[in-house]
Amino acid sequence: MLKYTYDSSENSDSETQSLNPIKTLDFTYSSMNLQSATQQFEELSKSIEKRKETIETILLFNNELDALPANISAFCNLKTLDISNNTITRLPDAILRLPLTTLIVKNNNLTNDGLPKSFAELRSLKLCNLSGNNLEYFPTQVLEIDTIEYLYLGNNNIVQVPQQIEVLRRLKVLCLGGNNLNEIPESVGNLINLRGLILSANSLETLPASIANLKNLKSLLLHKNRLRTLPTEIVALKCLSELSLRENPLVVNFVNHMQHNPPSLLELAGRVIKLHNIDIPDGELPTTLRNYLRSAHRCVNPKCKGVFFDNRVEHIKFVDFCGKYRVPLLQYLCSSKCVVNNTVLHGSYADSAMLRKVLLG
């Protein structure tokens, strides 16, 4: 059943409603299909012809639409369109002619081929929700919308995020949860206005260190991934108030059962040369070995002067984070002898509670 919503600032008695501007057309739960919706829009365009330009919101969620009527473009000042929970497979180019600020198309059957080739004409769009569809790759069309602040692409089949996502400098919320992501590009760290980053229910094993650049980030949802540790740089996120890590391999057993393979003879020889600053004249070593020696990494233990090449000890150090959590950060050491006793693992009950809080988050 169609419901009208009038401008509440106007007189709402029955005699003056016919003169007041209609702001919203509500078709929710109306069992409408494409044919009936097209017909309804056609009739409305005639019956409220003089006032259709005042309509700013159309709600079509929870119907039986497999496509959006092309004649929706008749409502030329439409700002909000919600067509969630239908079976829509394609968005018509007609929506590009609307001054939309909010477009919600979640829980439909959209594929990448069902999207318009370009979103460049959506110059006012601030919120775009394409979650719960059948997108197999990141819809690069959204990169053309420099006004966008809220982007929801969760629960699709996206496997990669393009480096170019950094162009969306106004983004405040980015939702990519429930996809098939294995990694996040370093360029995400350039989204400096980001407040919320949802990456849960993917296959992430690591996070880029550039996340530390998101100084305004308040919510970071990482649960249901394959994370063993977090980048050390994450402690720079002083505004973070919500951190969810549950259902990741961030567990104490990982530390207790860590294995370390002995270094090769090449590695041992290289360590001795670097540790004792042995000078080898040019020409006495082949280029491959000189390059190998240049690839040495310093042990992070401040009391150790050693180095490592290909073989290292991955040590988990639990540190205070924002005064609220103990989070596991990954350190690379040259030897298991460089591991400093981790007081969190054998510490007080309070410390253990903080640890559980962030792990189960």
Short mmCIF file of the C-alpha atoms (twelve columns), coordinates in Angstrom:
data_MODEL
# 
_entry.id   MODEL 
# 
loop_
_atom_site.group_PDB 
_atom_site.id 
_atom_site.type_symbol 
_atom_site.label_atom_id 
_atom_site.label_alt_id 
_atom_site.label_comp_id 
_atom_site.label_asym_id 
_atom_site.label_seq_id 
_atom_site.Cartn_x 
_atom_site.Cartn_y 
_atom_site.Cartn_z 
_atom_site.pdbx_PDB_model_num 
ATOM 1   C CA . MET A 1   0.000  0.000   0.000   1 
ATOM 2   C CA . LEU A 2   1.351  3.409   -0.972  1 
ATOM 3   C CA . LYS A 3   1.829  5.839   1.893   1 
ATOM 4   C CA . TYR A 4   2.539  9.536   1.504   1 
ATOM 5   C CA . THR A 5   4.650  11.585  3.876   1 
ATOM 6   C CA . TYR A 6   4.086  15.300  3.843   1 
ATOM 7   C CA . ASP A 7   6.372  18.084  4.943   1 
ATOM 8   C CA . SER A 8   5.840  18.179  8.705   1 
ATOM 9   C CA . SER A 9   6.584  21.893  8.802   1 
ATOM 10  C CA . GLU A 10  3.366  22.552  6.957   1 
ATOM 11  C CA . ASN A 11  -0.221 22.454  8.190   1 
ATOM 12  C CA . SER A 12  -1.271 18.797  8.248   1 
ATOM 13  C CA . ASP A 13  -5.057 18.960  8.359   1 
ATOM 14  C CA . SER A 14  -6.921 17.110  5.621   1 
ATOM 15  C CA . GLU A 15  -7.915 20.254  3.727   1 
ATOM 16  C CA . THR A 16  -4.380 21.595  3.344   1 
ATOM 17  C CA . GLN A 17  -2.584 18.261  2.783   1 
ATOM 18  C CA . SER A 18  -3.595 18.428  -0.862  1 
ATOM 19  C CA . LEU A 19  -1.559 21.626  -1.136  1 
ATOM 20  C CA . ASN A 20  1.449  20.594  0.952   1 
ATOM 21  C CA . PRO A 21  4.521  19.175  -0.747  1 
ATOM 22  C CA . ILE A 22  4.824  15.385  -0.698  1 
ATOM 23  C CA . LYS A 23  8.303  14.441  0.518   1 
ATOM 24  C CA . THR A 24  8.205  10.639  0.628   1 
ATOM 25  C CA . LEU A 25  6.578  7.821   -1.316  1 
ATOM 26  C CA . ASP A 26  6.534  4.639   0.760   1 
ATOM 27  C CA . PHE A 27  5.893  1.412   -1.196  1 
ATOM 28  C CA . THR A 28  7.418  -0.961  1.360   1 
ATOM 29  C CA . TYR A 29  5.952  -4.464  1.643   1 
ATOM 30  C CA . SER A 30  3.601  -3.832  -1.277  1 
ATOM 31  C CA . SER A 31  4.322  -7.026  -3.276  1 
ATOM 32  C CA . MET A 32  5.175  -4.846  -6.266  1 
ATOM 33  C CA . ASN A 33  6.918  -6.273  -9.331  1 
ATOM 34  C CA . LEU A 34  8.464  -4.341  -12.212 1 
ATOM 35  C CA . GLN A 35  5.242  -4.096  -14.163 1 
ATOM 36  C CA . SER A 36  3.099  -2.873  -11.275 1 
ATOM 37  C CA . ALA A 37  5.792  -0.450  -10.114 1 
ATOM 38  C CA . THR A 38  6.134  1.028   -13.605 1 
ATOM 39  C CA . GLN A 39  2.378  1.457   -13.787 1 
ATOM 40  C CA . GLN A 40  2.232  2.985   -10.319 1 
ATOM 41  C CA . PHE A 41  4.921  5.527   -11.166 1 
ATOM 42  C CA . GLU A 42  3.139  6.399   -14.412 1 
ATOM 43  C CA . GLU A 43  -0.143 7.039   -12.617 1 
ATOM 44  C CA . LEU A 44  1.553  9.035   -9.884  1 
ATOM 45  C CA . SER A 45  3.352  11.204  -12.411 1 
ATOM 46  C CA . LYS A 46  -0.035 12.227  -13.756 1 
ATOM 47  C CA . SER A 47  -1.985 12.506  -10.514 1 
ATOM 48  C CA . ILE A 48  0.604  14.592  -8.662  1 
ATOM 49  C CA . GLU A 49  2.246  16.132  -11.689 1 
ATOM 50  C CA . LYS A 50  2.526  19.568  -10.151 1 
ATOM 51  C CA . ARG A 51  4.078  18.212  -6.924  1 
ATOM 52  C CA . LYS A 52  6.255  15.309  -8.051  1 
ATOM 53  C CA . GLU A 53  9.243  17.619  -8.046  1 
ATOM 54  C CA . THR A 54  8.907  17.892  -4.242  1 
ATOM 55  C CA . ILE A 55  9.414  14.146  -3.711  1 
ATOM 56  C CA . GLU A 56  12.813 13.514  -2.154  1 
ATOM 57  C CA . THR A 57  12.505 9.922   -0.897  1 
ATOM 58  C CA . ILE A 58  11.160 6.731   -2.453  1 
ATOM 59  C CA . LEU A 59  11.085 3.541   -0.368  1 
ATOM 60  C CA . LEU A 60  10.706 0.315   -2.320  1 
ATOM 61  C CA . PHE A 61  12.324 -2.210  -0.037  1 
ATOM 62  C CA . ASN A 62  10.818 -5.648  0.583   1 
ATOM 63  C CA . ASN A 63  8.960  -6.072  -2.690  1 
ATOM 64  C CA . GLU A 64  9.212  -8.422  -5.677  1 
ATOM 65  C CA . LEU A 65  11.191 -6.202  -8.030  1 
ATOM 66  C CA . ASP A 66  13.720 -7.819  -10.344 1 
ATOM 67  C CA . ALA A 67  14.474 -4.435  -11.952 1 
ATOM 68  C CA . LEU A 68  13.902 -0.768  -11.211 1 
ATOM 69  C CA . PRO A 69  11.331 1.085   -13.320 1 
ATOM 70  C CA . ALA A 70  13.071 3.394   -15.797 1 
ATOM 71  C CA . ASN A 71  10.361 6.027   -15.329 1 
ATOM 72  C CA . ILE A 72  11.600 6.657   -11.790 1 
ATOM 73  C CA . SER A 73  13.596 9.448   -13.412 1 
ATOM 74  C CA . ALA A 74  10.355 11.452  -13.520 1 
ATOM 75  C CA . PHE A 75  10.963 12.284  -9.858  1 
ATOM 76  C CA . CYS A 76  13.724 14.672  -10.791 1 
ATOM 77  C CA . ASN A 77  14.584 15.870  -7.275  1 
ATOM 78  C CA . LEU A 78  14.868 12.449  -5.676  1 
ATOM 79  C CA . LYS A 79  17.596 12.347  -3.024  1 
ATOM 80  C CA . THR A 80  17.033 9.013   -1.252  1 
ATOM 81  C CA . LEU A 81  16.238 5.703   -2.931  1 
ATOM 82  C CA . ASP A 82  15.963 2.461   -0.953  1 
ATOM 83  C CA . ILE A 83  15.297 -0.680  -3.022  1 
ATOM 84  C CA . SER A 84  16.683 -3.214  -0.545  1 
ATOM 85  C CA . ASN A 85  15.454 -6.788  -0.177  1 
ATOM 86  C CA . ASN A 86  14.222 -7.371  -3.701  1 
ATOM 87  C CA . THR A 87  15.646 -9.548  -6.482  1 
ATOM 88  C CA . ILE A 88  17.050 -6.746  -8.627  1 
ATOM 89  C CA . THR A 89  19.749 -7.830  -11.078 1 
ATOM 90  C CA . ARG A 90  20.403 -4.527  -12.850 1 
ATOM 91  C CA . LEU A 91  20.351 -0.811  -12.102 1 
ATOM 92  C CA . PRO A 92  19.082 1.349   -14.965 1 
ATOM 93  C CA . ASP A 93  21.036 4.344   -16.226 1 
ATOM 94  C CA . ALA A 94  17.970 6.375   -15.276 1 
ATOM 95  C CA . ILE A 95  19.196 6.672   -11.686 1 
ATOM 96  C CA . LEU A 96  22.214 8.605   -12.950 1 
ATOM 97  C CA . ARG A 97  19.908 11.480  -13.838 1 
ATOM 98  C CA . LEU A 98  18.723 11.829  -10.243 1 
ATOM 99  C CA . PRO A 99  20.410 14.080  -7.635  1 
ATOM 100 C CA . LEU A 100 20.747 11.169  -5.206  1 
ATOM 101 C CA . THR A 101 22.551 11.576  -1.899  1 
ATOM 102 C CA . THR A 102 21.603 8.100   -0.604  1 
ATOM 103 C CA . LEU A 103 21.377 4.906   -2.656  1 
ATOM 104 C CA . ILE A 104 20.558 1.671   -0.818  1 
ATOM 105 C CA . VAL A 105 20.439 -1.508  -2.908  1 
ATOM 106 C CA . LYS A 106 21.420 -4.096  -0.304  1 
ATOM 107 C CA . ASN A 107 20.246 -7.716  -0.410  1 
ATOM 108 C CA . ASN A 108 19.478 -8.050  -4.111  1 
ATOM 109 C CA . ASN A 109 20.984 -10.070 -6.972  1 
ATOM 110 C CA . LEU A 110 23.213 -7.419  -8.514  1 
ATOM 111 C CA . THR A 111 26.334 -8.496  -10.386 1 
ATOM 112 C CA . ASN A 112 29.101 -6.228  -11.644 1 
ATOM 113 C CA . ASP A 113 27.602 -6.379  -15.133 1 
ATOM 114 C CA . GLY A 114 24.304 -5.141  -13.708 1 
ATOM 115 C CA . LEU A 115 25.763 -1.789  -12.646 1 
ATOM 116 C CA . PRO A 116 25.880 1.301   -14.872 1 
ATOM 117 C CA . LYS A 117 29.235 1.658   -16.614 1 
ATOM 118 C CA . SER A 118 29.899 4.929   -14.833 1 
ATOM 119 C CA . PHE A 119 28.779 6.634   -11.624 1 
ATOM 120 C CA . ALA A 120 30.396 9.942   -12.532 1 
ATOM 121 C CA . GLU A 121 27.005 11.672  -12.849 1 
ATOM 122 C CA . LEU A 122 26.119 10.880  -9.222  1 
ATOM 123 C CA . ARG A 123 27.849 14.060  -8.107  1 
ATOM 124 C CA . SER A 124 25.970 14.392  -4.802  1 
ATOM 125 C CA . LEU A 125 26.002 10.812  -3.555  1 
ATOM 126 C CA . LYS A 126 27.184 10.477  0.039   1 
ATOM 127 C CA . LEU A 127 25.955 6.994   0.965   1 
ATOM 128 C CA . CYS A 128 26.085 3.942   -1.296  1 
ATOM 129 C CA . ASN A 129 25.040 0.545   0.036   1 
ATOM 130 C CA . LEU A 130 25.559 -2.437  -2.303  1 
ATOM 131 C CA . SER A 131 25.944 -5.044  0.428   1 
ATOM 132 C CA . GLY A 132 24.436 -8.503  0.132   1 
ATOM 133 C CA . ASN A 133 24.651 -8.846  -3.643  1 
ATOM 134 C CA . ASN A 134 26.674 -10.968 -6.072  1 
ATOM 135 C CA . LEU A 135 29.555 -8.617  -6.849  1 
ATOM 136 C CA . GLU A 136 32.715 -10.566 -7.703  1 
ATOM 137 C CA . TYR A 137 35.079 -7.615  -7.824  1 
ATOM 138 C CA . PHE A 138 35.231 -4.148  -6.388  1 
ATOM 139 C CA . PRO A 139 32.896 -1.860  -8.385  1 
ATOM 140 C CA . THR A 140 35.400 0.684   -9.646  1 
ATOM 141 C CA . GLN A 141 32.525 2.961   -10.665 1 
ATOM 142 C CA . VAL A 142 32.312 4.165   -7.062  1 
ATOM 143 C CA . LEU A 143 35.827 5.577   -7.370  1 
ATOM 144 C CA . GLU A 144 34.302 8.265   -9.594  1 
ATOM 145 C CA . ILE A 145 32.177 9.613   -6.723  1 
ATOM 146 C CA . ASP A 146 34.387 12.042  -4.845  1 
ATOM 147 C CA . THR A 147 31.505 13.081  -2.543  1 
ATOM 148 C CA . ILE A 148 30.952 9.632   -1.047  1 
ATOM 149 C CA . GLU A 149 31.283 9.322   2.741   1 
ATOM 150 C CA . TYR A 150 29.706 5.935   3.496   1 
ATOM 151 C CA . LEU A 151 30.418 2.903   1.327   1 
ATOM 152 C CA . TYR A 152 28.974 -0.508  2.140   1 
ATOM 153 C CA . LEU A 153 30.088 -3.478  0.028   1 
ATOM 154 C CA . GLY A 154 29.794 -6.249  2.604   1 
ATOM 155 C CA . ASN A 155 28.552 -9.787  1.978   1 
ATOM 156 C CA . ASN A 156 29.532 -10.013 -1.663  1 
ATOM 157 C CA . ASN A 157 32.239 -12.112 -3.344  1 
ATOM 158 C CA . ILE A 158 34.871 -9.402  -3.768  1 
ATOM 159 C CA . VAL A 159 38.428 -10.774 -3.853  1 
ATOM 160 C CA . GLN A 160 40.516 -7.610  -4.140  1 
ATOM 161 C CA . VAL A 161 40.439 -3.937  -3.206  1 
ATOM 162 C CA . PRO A 162 42.081 -1.625  -5.765  1 
ATOM 163 C CA . GLN A 163 44.969 0.613   -4.780  1 
ATOM 164 C CA . GLN A 164 42.974 3.504   -6.235  1 
ATOM 165 C CA . ILE A 165 40.546 3.395   -3.302  1 
ATOM 166 C CA . GLU A 166 42.668 6.178   -1.831  1 
ATOM 167 C CA . VAL A 167 40.872 8.674   -4.085  1 
ATOM 168 C CA . LEU A 168 37.793 8.449   -1.844  1 
ATOM 169 C CA . ARG A 169 39.273 10.951  0.601   1 
ATOM 170 C CA . ARG A 170 35.923 11.857  2.182   1 
ATOM 171 C CA . LEU A 171 35.106 8.297   3.266   1 
ATOM 172 C CA . LYS A 172 34.037 8.017   6.889   1 
ATOM 173 C CA . VAL A 173 32.835 4.398   6.867   1 
ATOM 174 C CA . LEU A 174 34.118 1.592   4.644   1 
ATOM 175 C CA . CYS A 175 32.443 -1.797  4.982   1 
ATOM 176 C CA . LEU A 176 34.060 -4.751  3.213   1 
ATOM 177 C CA . GLY A 177 33.096 -7.509  5.643   1 
ATOM 178 C CA . GLY A 178 31.876 -10.873 4.420   1 
ATOM 179 C CA . ASN A 179 33.884 -11.040 1.195   1 
ATOM 180 C CA . ASN A 180 36.833 -13.131 -0.024  1 
ATOM 181 C CA . LEU A 181 39.662 -10.684 0.631   1 
ATOM 182 C CA . ASN A 182 43.177 -11.993 1.255   1 
ATOM 183 C CA . GLU A 183 44.818 -8.611  1.674   1 
ATOM 184 C CA . ILE A 184 44.126 -4.911  2.031   1 
ATOM 185 C CA . PRO A 185 46.188 -2.415  -0.002  1 
ATOM 186 C CA . GLU A 186 48.556 -0.002  1.697   1 
ATOM 187 C CA . SER A 187 46.633 2.854   0.074   1 
ATOM 188 C CA . VAL A 188 43.782 2.370   2.585   1 
ATOM 189 C CA . GLY A 189 46.019 4.295   4.963   1 
ATOM 190 C CA . ASN A 190 45.387 7.416   2.884   1 
ATOM 191 C CA . LEU A 191 41.681 7.485   3.804   1 
ATOM 192 C CA . ILE A 192 42.450 9.894   6.604   1 
ATOM 193 C CA . ASN A 193 38.803 10.761  7.391   1 
ATOM 194 C CA . LEU A 194 37.836 7.145   8.033   1 
ATOM 195 C CA . ARG A 195 35.946 6.556   11.302  1 
ATOM 196 C CA . GLY A 196 34.830 2.986   10.752  1 
ATOM 197 C CA . LEU A 197 36.582 0.140   8.908   1 
ATOM 198 C CA . ILE A 198 34.761 -3.198  8.704   1 
ATOM 199 C CA . LEU A 199 36.909 -6.058  7.387   1 
ATOM 200 C CA . SER A 200 35.345 -8.962  9.288   1 
ATOM 201 C CA . ALA A 201 34.586 -12.400 7.797   1 
ATOM 202 C CA . ASN A 202 37.304 -12.420 5.147   1 
ATOM 203 C CA . SER A 203 40.552 -14.383 4.756   1 
ATOM 204 C CA . LEU A 204 43.002 -11.725 5.898   1 
ATOM 205 C CA . GLU A 205 46.286 -12.930 7.362   1 
ATOM 206 C CA . THR A 206 47.933 -9.533  7.697   1 
ATOM 207 C CA . LEU A 207 47.043 -5.856  7.814   1 
ATOM 208 C CA . PRO A 208 49.022 -3.063  6.150   1 
ATOM 209 C CA . ALA A 209 51.126 -0.956  8.500   1 
ATOM 210 C CA . SER A 210 49.573 2.112   6.855   1 
ATOM 211 C CA . ILE A 211 46.442 1.602   8.981   1 
ATOM 212 C CA . ALA A 212 48.366 3.592   11.594  1 
ATOM 213 C CA . ASN A 213 47.725 6.672   9.423   1 
ATOM 214 C CA . LEU A 214 43.979 6.503   10.120  1 
ATOM 215 C CA . LYS A 215 44.179 8.887   13.061  1 
ATOM 216 C CA . ASN A 216 40.398 9.387   13.212  1 
ATOM 217 C CA . LEU A 217 39.516 5.677   13.207  1 
ATOM 218 C CA . LYS A 218 37.125 4.763   16.021  1 
ATOM 219 C CA . SER A 219 35.907 1.299   15.004  1 
ATOM 220 C CA . LEU A 220 38.023 -1.505  13.498  1 
ATOM 221 C CA . LEU A 221 36.213 -4.808  13.005  1 
ATOM 222 C CA . LEU A 222 38.523 -7.696  12.129  1 
ATOM 223 C CA . HIS A 223 36.736 -10.747 13.534  1 
ATOM 224 C CA . LYS A 224 36.471 -14.000 11.559  1 
ATOM 225 C CA . ASN A 225 39.733 -13.692 9.651   1 
ATOM 226 C CA . ARG A 226 43.068 -15.520 9.732   1 
ATOM 227 C CA . LEU A 227 45.052 -12.896 11.613  1 
ATOM 228 C CA . ARG A 228 47.823 -14.179 13.842  1 
ATOM 229 C CA . THR A 229 49.094 -10.752 14.846  1 
ATOM 230 C CA . LEU A 230 48.572 -7.077  14.234  1 
ATOM 231 C CA . PRO A 231 51.124 -4.630  12.815  1 
ATOM 232 C CA . THR A 232 53.056 -2.868  15.560  1 
ATOM 233 C CA . GLU A 233 52.040 0.481   14.109  1 
ATOM 234 C CA . ILE A 234 48.432 -0.066  15.205  1 
ATOM 235 C CA . VAL A 235 49.242 1.328   18.652  1 
ATOM 236 C CA . ALA A 236 49.242 4.771   17.017  1 
ATOM 237 C CA . LEU A 237 45.431 4.670   16.693  1 
ATOM 238 C CA . LYS A 238 44.648 6.721   19.779  1 
ATOM 239 C CA . CYS A 239 40.994 7.353   18.846  1 
ATOM 240 C CA . LEU A 240 40.135 3.669   18.466  1 
ATOM 241 C CA . SER A 241 37.330 2.682   20.846  1 
ATOM 242 C CA . GLU A 242 36.079 -0.530  19.210  1 
ATOM 243 C CA . LEU A 243 38.397 -3.361  18.186  1 
ATOM 244 C CA . SER A 244 36.914 -6.757  17.321  1 
ATOM 245 C CA . LEU A 245 39.296 -9.696  16.851  1 
ATOM 246 C CA . ARG A 246 37.275 -12.774 17.782  1 
ATOM 247 C CA . GLU A 247 37.620 -15.943 15.702  1 
ATOM 248 C CA . ASN A 248 41.165 -15.203 14.597  1 
ATOM 249 C CA . PRO A 249 44.223 -17.327 15.421  1 
ATOM 250 C CA . LEU A 250 45.277 -14.651 17.926  1 
ATOM 251 C CA . VAL A 251 45.656 -17.100 20.788  1 
ATOM 252 C CA . VAL A 252 48.265 -17.849 23.397  1 
ATOM 253 C CA . ASN A 253 48.708 -21.373 22.031  1 
ATOM 254 C CA . PHE A 254 50.242 -19.830 18.928  1 
ATOM 255 C CA . VAL A 255 53.039 -18.435 21.057  1 
ATOM 256 C CA . ASN A 256 53.519 -21.578 23.112  1 
ATOM 257 C CA . HIS A 257 53.731 -23.885 20.116  1 
ATOM 258 C CA . MET A 258 55.845 -21.662 17.893  1 
ATOM 259 C CA . GLN A 259 58.523 -23.575 16.011  1 
ATOM 260 C CA . HIS A 260 61.876 -22.258 14.878  1 
ATOM 261 C CA . ASN A 261 63.928 -24.008 12.226  1 
ATOM 262 C CA . PRO A 262 67.725 -23.794 12.617  1 
ATOM 263 C CA . PRO A 263 69.481 -21.292 10.329  1 
ATOM 264 C CA . SER A 264 71.355 -22.489 7.257   1 
ATOM 265 C CA . LEU A 265 75.160 -22.434 6.994   1 
ATOM 266 C CA . LEU A 266 74.820 -19.491 4.602   1 
ATOM 267 C CA . GLU A 267 72.765 -17.598 7.159   1 
ATOM 268 C CA . LEU A 268 75.203 -18.384 9.981   1 
ATOM 269 C CA . ALA A 269 78.165 -17.234 7.909   1 
ATOM 270 C CA . GLY A 270 76.386 -14.034 6.936   1 
ATOM 271 C CA . ARG A 271 75.513 -13.296 10.567  1 
ATOM 272 C CA . VAL A 272 79.122 -13.685 11.667  1 
ATOM 273 C CA . ILE A 273 80.320 -11.333 8.909   1 
ATOM 274 C CA . LYS A 274 77.789 -8.654  9.855   1 
ATOM 275 C CA . LEU A 275 78.166 -9.069  13.617  1 
ATOM 276 C CA . HIS A 276 81.960 -8.693  13.557  1 
ATOM 277 C CA . ASN A 277 82.013 -6.141  10.727  1 
ATOM 278 C CA . ILE A 278 84.339 -8.295  8.658   1 
ATOM 279 C CA . ASP A 279 85.494 -6.334  5.635   1 
ATOM 280 C CA . ILE A 280 85.516 -8.300  2.401   1 
ATOM 281 C CA . PRO A 281 87.164 -6.526  -0.557  1 
ATOM 282 C CA . ASP A 282 85.153 -6.028  -3.729  1 
ATOM 283 C CA . GLY A 283 85.598 -8.804  -6.232  1 
ATOM 284 C CA . GLU A 284 86.136 -11.551 -3.662  1 
ATOM 285 C CA . LEU A 285 82.421 -12.377 -3.432  1 
ATOM 286 C CA . PRO A 286 79.945 -12.943 -6.257  1 
ATOM 287 C CA . THR A 287 77.188 -10.370 -6.693  1 
ATOM 288 C CA . THR A 288 74.526 -12.718 -5.297  1 
ATOM 289 C CA . LEU A 289 76.376 -13.054 -1.986  1 
ATOM 290 C CA . ARG A 290 77.054 -9.310  -1.735  1 
ATOM 291 C CA . ASN A 291 73.347 -8.665  -2.254  1 
ATOM 292 C CA . TYR A 292 72.547 -11.299 0.340   1 
ATOM 293 C CA . LEU A 293 74.709 -9.549  2.930   1 
ATOM 294 C CA . ARG A 294 72.986 -6.252  2.175   1 
ATOM 295 C CA . SER A 295 69.594 -7.827  2.961   1 
ATOM 296 C CA . ALA A 296 70.364 -8.299  6.663   1 
ATOM 297 C CA . HIS A 297 67.734 -7.198  9.211   1 
ATOM 298 C CA . ARG A 298 68.487 -6.003  12.714  1 
ATOM 299 C CA . CYS A 299 67.094 -7.950  15.647  1 
ATOM 300 C CA . VAL A 300 64.448 -5.828  17.433  1 
ATOM 301 C CA . ASN A 301 65.754 -6.790  20.876  1 
ATOM 302 C CA . PRO A 302 67.571 -3.596  21.959  1 
ATOM 303 C CA . LYS A 303 70.089 -5.664  23.944  1 
ATOM 304 C CA . CYS A 304 71.043 -7.748  20.919  1 
ATOM 305 C CA . LYS A 305 73.438 -6.610  18.202  1 
ATOM 306 C CA . GLY A 306 72.645 -9.573  15.959  1 
ATOM 307 C CA . VAL A 307 71.064 -9.709  12.523  1 
ATOM 308 C CA . PHE A 308 69.051 -12.211 10.527  1 
ATOM 309 C CA . PHE A 309 68.472 -12.906 6.852   1 
ATOM 310 C CA . ASP A 310 65.902 -15.539 5.805   1 
ATOM 311 C CA . ASN A 311 65.635 -17.293 9.154   1 
ATOM 312 C CA . ARG A 312 64.024 -15.516 12.070  1 
ATOM 313 C CA . VAL A 313 62.033 -16.073 15.224  1 
ATOM 314 C CA . GLU A 314 58.510 -14.677 15.099  1 
ATOM 315 C CA . HIS A 315 57.741 -13.559 18.598  1 
ATOM 316 C CA . ILE A 316 54.417 -12.289 19.867  1 
ATOM 317 C CA . LYS A 317 54.614 -9.404  22.302  1 
ATOM 318 C CA . PHE A 318 51.429 -8.298  24.053  1 
ATOM 319 C CA . VAL A 319 51.306 -4.559  24.654  1 
ATOM 320 C CA . ASP A 320 48.907 -2.055  26.185  1 
ATOM 321 C CA . PHE A 321 46.660 -0.517  23.552  1 
ATOM 322 C CA . CYS A 322 44.699 2.689   24.126  1 
ATOM 323 C CA . GLY A 323 44.684 1.879   27.852  1 
ATOM 324 C CA . LYS A 324 41.933 -0.672  27.213  1 
ATOM 325 C CA . TYR A 325 43.375 -3.813  25.663  1 
ATOM 326 C CA . ARG A 326 46.406 -6.033  25.441  1 
ATOM 327 C CA . VAL A 327 47.011 -6.730  21.779  1 
ATOM 328 C CA . PRO A 328 49.454 -9.197  20.206  1 
ATOM 329 C CA . LEU A 329 52.069 -7.568  18.008  1 
ATOM 330 C CA . LEU A 330 54.581 -9.428  15.878  1 
ATOM 331 C CA . GLN A 331 58.323 -8.995  16.427  1 
ATOM 332 C CA . TYR A 332 61.135 -10.516 14.366  1 
ATOM 333 C CA . LEU A 333 64.132 -11.722 16.357  1 
ATOM 334 C CA . CYS A 334 67.410 -13.316 15.293  1 
ATOM 335 C CA . SER A 335 67.256 -16.068 17.915  1 
ATOM 336 C CA . SER A 336 64.924 -17.609 20.452  1 
ATOM 337 C CA . LYS A 337 67.453 -16.430 23.075  1 
ATOM 338 C CA . CYS A 338 66.374 -12.876 22.321  1 
ATOM 339 C CA . VAL A 339 62.818 -13.487 23.495  1 
ATOM 340 C CA . VAL A 340 62.158 -11.449 26.613  1 
ATOM 341 C CA . ASN A 341 59.775 -13.046 29.084  1 
ATOM 342 C CA . ASN A 342 56.293 -11.894 28.213  1 
ATOM 343 C CA . THR A 343 54.749 -10.804 31.484  1 
ATOM 344 C CA . VAL A 344 51.277 -10.863 29.997  1 
ATOM 345 C CA . LEU A 345 51.401 -14.605 29.471  1 
ATOM 346 C CA . HIS A 346 52.321 -15.182 33.108  1 
ATOM 347 C CA . GLY A 347 50.953 -11.994 34.611  1 
ATOM 348 C CA . SER A 348 48.091 -10.996 36.811  1 
ATOM 349 C CA . TYR A 349 44.463 -11.926 36.444  1 
ATOM 350 C CA . ALA A 350 43.716 -8.363  35.362  1 
ATOM 351 C CA . ASP A 351 46.150 -8.670  32.470  1 
ATOM 352 C CA . SER A 352 44.584 -11.961 31.399  1 
ATOM 353 C CA . ALA A 353 41.147 -10.395 31.425  1 
ATOM 354 C CA . MET A 354 42.348 -7.606  29.163  1 
ATOM 355 C CA . LEU A 355 43.859 -10.183 26.842  1 
ATOM 356 C CA . ARG A 356 40.609 -12.103 26.597  1 
ATOM 357 C CA . LYS A 357 38.729 -8.890  25.965  1 
ATOM 358 C CA . VAL A 358 40.618 -8.090  22.798  1 
ATOM 359 C CA . LEU A 359 40.914 -11.659 21.534  1 
ATOM 360 C CA . LEU A 360 37.227 -12.416 21.935  1 
ATOM 361 C CA . GLY A 361 36.234 -8.798  21.172  1 
# 
